[in-house]
Amino acid sequence: VNDDGEVSVATVMSVTLSVDHRVIDGALGAELLTAIKENLENPVAMLA
């Protein structure tokens, strides 16, 4: 709820990932973060 009493969107959580690029490609790490984001936004999907 903002100062005007309205519901608003805000950043609630930041996630970072640090990988050794000799072992894991950065694109694979990005896919992992995307999957985490999707599961956090829609936790029911994890039950399927």
Phi and psi in radians as a Rosetta constraint file:
Dihedral C 1 N 2 CA 2 C 2 CIRCULARHARMONIC -1.475 0.35
Dihedral N 2 CA 2 C 2 N 3 CIRCULARHARMONIC -3.050 0.35
Dihedral C 2 N 3 CA 3 C 3 CIRCULARHARMONIC -1.120 0.35
Dihedral N 3 CA 3 C 3 N 4 CIRCULARHARMONIC -0.418 0.35
Dihedral C 3 N 4 CA 4 C 4 CIRCULARHARMONIC -1.536 0.35
Dihedral N 4 CA 4 C 4 N 5 CIRCULARHARMONIC 0.055 0.35
Dihedral C 4 N 5 CA 5 C 5 CIRCULARHARMONIC 1.427 0.35
Dihedral N 5 CA 5 C 5 N 6 CIRCULARHARMONIC 0.195 0.35
Dihedral C 5 N 6 CA 6 C 6 CIRCULARHARMONIC -1.721 0.35
Dihedral N 6 CA 6 C 6 N 7 CIRCULARHARMONIC 2.618 0.35
Dihedral C 6 N 7 CA 7 C 7 CIRCULARHARMONIC -1.324 0.35
Dihedral N 7 CA 7 C 7 N 8 CIRCULARHARMONIC 2.315 0.35
Dihedral C 7 N 8 CA 8 C 8 CIRCULARHARMONIC -2.427 0.35
Dihedral N 8 CA 8 C 8 N 9 CIRCULARHARMONIC 2.787 0.35
Dihedral C 8 N 9 CA 9 C 9 CIRCULARHARMONIC -1.489 0.35
Dihedral N 9 CA 9 C 9 N 10 CIRCULARHARMONIC 2.407 0.35
Dihedral C 9 N 10 CA 10 C 10 CIRCULARHARMONIC -2.500 0.35
Dihedral N 10 CA 10 C 10 N 11 CIRCULARHARMONIC 2.714 0.35
Dihedral C 10 N 11 CA 11 C 11 CIRCULARHARMONIC -1.229 0.35
Dihedral N 11 CA 11 C 11 N 12 CIRCULARHARMONIC 2.152 0.35
Dihedral C 11 N 12 CA 12 C 12 CIRCULARHARMONIC -1.825 0.35
Dihedral N 12 CA 12 C 12 N 13 CIRCULARHARMONIC -0.594 0.35
Dihedral C 12 N 13 CA 13 C 13 CIRCULARHARMONIC -2.569 0.35
Dihedral N 13 CA 13 C 13 N 14 CIRCULARHARMONIC 2.409 0.35
Dihedral C 13 N 14 CA 14 C 14 CIRCULARHARMONIC -1.956 0.35
Dihedral N 14 CA 14 C 14 N 15 CIRCULARHARMONIC 2.430 0.35
Dihedral C 14 N 15 CA 15 C 15 CIRCULARHARMONIC -2.201 0.35
Dihedral N 15 CA 15 C 15 N 16 CIRCULARHARMONIC 2.310 0.35
Dihedral C 15 N 16 CA 16 C 16 CIRCULARHARMONIC -2.190 0.35
Dihedral N 16 CA 16 C 16 N 17 CIRCULARHARMONIC 2.746 0.35
Dihedral C 16 N 17 CA 17 C 17 CIRCULARHARMONIC -2.368 0.35
Dihedral N 17 CA 17 C 17 N 18 CIRCULARHARMONIC 2.276 0.35
Dihedral C 17 N 18 CA 18 C 18 CIRCULARHARMONIC -2.042 0.35
Dihedral N 18 CA 18 C 18 N 19 CIRCULARHARMONIC 2.144 0.35
Dihedral C 18 N 19 CA 19 C 19 CIRCULARHARMONIC -2.263 0.35
Dihedral N 19 CA 19 C 19 N 20 CIRCULARHARMONIC 2.709 0.35
Dihedral C 19 N 20 CA 20 C 20 CIRCULARHARMONIC -1.478 0.35
Dihedral N 20 CA 20 C 20 N 21 CIRCULARHARMONIC 1.929 0.35
Dihedral C 20 N 21 CA 21 C 21 CIRCULARHARMONIC -1.169 0.35
Dihedral N 21 CA 21 C 21 N 22 CIRCULARHARMONIC -0.159 0.35
Dihedral C 21 N 22 CA 22 C 22 CIRCULARHARMONIC -1.339 0.35
Dihedral N 22 CA 22 C 22 N 23 CIRCULARHARMONIC -0.379 0.35
Dihedral C 22 N 23 CA 23 C 23 CIRCULARHARMONIC -1.880 0.35
Dihedral N 23 CA 23 C 23 N 24 CIRCULARHARMONIC -0.767 0.35
Dihedral C 23 N 24 CA 24 C 24 CIRCULARHARMONIC -2.190 0.35
Dihedral N 24 CA 24 C 24 N 25 CIRCULARHARMONIC 2.245 0.35
Dihedral C 24 N 25 CA 25 C 25 CIRCULARHARMONIC -1.198 0.35
Dihedral N 25 CA 25 C 25 N 26 CIRCULARHARMONIC 2.503 0.35
Dihedral C 25 N 26 CA 26 C 26 CIRCULARHARMONIC -1.018 0.35
Dihedral N 26 CA 26 C 26 N 27 CIRCULARHARMONIC -0.568 0.35
Dihedral C 26 N 27 CA 27 C 27 CIRCULARHARMONIC -1.125 0.35
Dihedral N 27 CA 27 C 27 N 28 CIRCULARHARMONIC -0.655 0.35
Dihedral C 27 N 28 CA 28 C 28 CIRCULARHARMONIC -1.158 0.35
Dihedral N 28 CA 28 C 28 N 29 CIRCULARHARMONIC -0.682 0.35
Dihedral C 28 N 29 CA 29 C 29 CIRCULARHARMONIC -1.105 0.35
Dihedral N 29 CA 29 C 29 N 30 CIRCULARHARMONIC -0.680 0.35
Dihedral C 29 N 30 CA 30 C 30 CIRCULARHARMONIC -1.126 0.35
Dihedral N 30 CA 30 C 30 N 31 CIRCULARHARMONIC -0.672 0.35
Dihedral C 30 N 31 CA 31 C 31 CIRCULARHARMONIC -1.107 0.35
Dihedral N 31 CA 31 C 31 N 32 CIRCULARHARMONIC -0.692 0.35
Dihedral C 31 N 32 CA 32 C 32 CIRCULARHARMONIC -1.094 0.35
Dihedral N 32 CA 32 C 32 N 33 CIRCULARHARMONIC -0.811 0.35
Dihedral C 32 N 33 CA 33 C 33 CIRCULARHARMONIC -1.110 0.35
Dihedral N 33 CA 33 C 33 N 34 CIRCULARHARMONIC -0.639 0.35
Dihedral C 33 N 34 CA 34 C 34 CIRCULARHARMONIC -1.118 0.35
Dihedral N 34 CA 34 C 34 N 35 CIRCULARHARMONIC -0.750 0.35
Dihedral C 34 N 35 CA 35 C 35 CIRCULARHARMONIC -1.118 0.35
Dihedral N 35 CA 35 C 35 N 36 CIRCULARHARMONIC -0.713 0.35
Dihedral C 35 N 36 CA 36 C 36 CIRCULARHARMONIC -1.087 0.35
Dihedral N 36 CA 36 C 36 N 37 CIRCULARHARMONIC -0.795 0.35
Dihedral C 36 N 37 CA 37 C 37 CIRCULARHARMONIC -1.032 0.35
Dihedral N 37 CA 37 C 37 N 38 CIRCULARHARMONIC -0.830 0.35
Dihedral C 37 N 38 CA 38 C 38 CIRCULARHARMONIC -1.093 0.35
Dihedral N 38 CA 38 C 38 N 39 CIRCULARHARMONIC -0.701 0.35
Dihedral C 38 N 39 CA 39 C 39 CIRCULARHARMONIC -1.221 0.35
Dihedral N 39 CA 39 C 39 N 40 CIRCULARHARMONIC -0.614 0.35
Dihedral C 39 N 40 CA 40 C 40 CIRCULARHARMONIC -1.218 0.35
Dihedral N 40 CA 40 C 40 N 41 CIRCULARHARMONIC -0.620 0.35
Dihedral C 40 N 41 CA 41 C 41 CIRCULARHARMONIC -1.331 0.35
Dihedral N 41 CA 41 C 41 N 42 CIRCULARHARMONIC -0.443 0.35
Dihedral C 41 N 42 CA 42 C 42 CIRCULARHARMONIC -2.435 0.35
Dihedral N 42 CA 42 C 42 N 43 CIRCULARHARMONIC 1.309 0.35
Dihedral C 42 N 43 CA 43 C 43 CIRCULARHARMONIC -1.121 0.35
Dihedral N 43 CA 43 C 43 N 44 CIRCULARHARMONIC -0.410 0.35
Dihedral C 43 N 44 CA 44 C 44 CIRCULARHARMONIC -1.107 0.35
Dihedral N 44 CA 44 C 44 N 45 CIRCULARHARMONIC -0.518 0.35
Dihedral C 44 N 45 CA 45 C 45 CIRCULARHARMONIC -1.091 0.35
Dihedral N 45 CA 45 C 45 N 46 CIRCULARHARMONIC -0.438 0.35
Dihedral C 45 N 46 CA 46 C 46 CIRCULARHARMONIC -1.231 0.35
Dihedral N 46 CA 46 C 46 N 47 CIRCULARHARMONIC -0.304 0.35
Dihedral C 46 N 47 CA 47 C 47 CIRCULARHARMONIC -1.416 0.35
Dihedral N 47 CA 47 C 47 N 48 CIRCULARHARMONIC -0.298 0.35
